[in-house]
Amino acid sequence: MTSVHVIRHGEVENPKKILYGRQPGWRLSSRGQEMAQVLGNWSQGIALGALHVSPLQRAQETSAPISQAHGIEITTDERLIEASNVFEGEPFGIGDGALLRPKAWRHLWNPWRPSWGEPYVEQVDRMLAAIFTAHFAANGKDAICVSHQLPIWILRSAIEQRRMIHDPRKRECSLASVTSIHFDADDMISGVTYSEPARHLLPAKK
């Protein structure tokens, strides 16, 4: 059995709680950099054959210690990017009432698609394609992909045959977490497991 370990990036420097989405230039915080180092150490227990990463800065920075630990180059894959969102660039926190603002209502008509951003089905399609690309590029070893919370969660939901619409507060995909997708000898997905190597660095829940 081989696996593709899909990592969510570490904590971002974002004191104003902006929904940064696909915007360039968002870097890891000091705690996020610690998380990245923990992931680099964690990865040393893996026979790594490929490291594929979202083009966004926070993902690239998260993958750097892994690249250094294995002496392996980062392959940037645009399909691992964050989901697009019409609220990008605005202050936006889960539970802060942002969705109750009148200007947001015209984007909220269809939560199943969703109407405010990239359709879930498109996220699943591109993420699956990226995962299989990394799996085959690893040539019999494990692969690591570094991506973002929503695409990772939607991918896992599709594999585990859950509905796409969900409460964002209940996603099991913390900062610097690892969602491992396992493949059998016939290159078919056989299961998913989840771990949090940097759990001790996670911000306290309010």
Secondary structure, DSSP 4 states (H G I P E B T S, - for coil): -EEEEEEEP--B--TT-B--TT-TT--B-HHHHHHHHHHHHHHTTS-EEEEEE-SSHHHHHHHHHHHHHHT-PPEE-GGGSPPPBTTTTSB--TTSSGGGSGGGGGG-S-TTTTTTBS-HHHHHHHHHHHHHHHHHHTTTSEEEEEE-HHHHHHHHHHHTT--S---GGG-S--TT-EEEEEE-TTS-EEEEEEE-TTGGGSPPP-
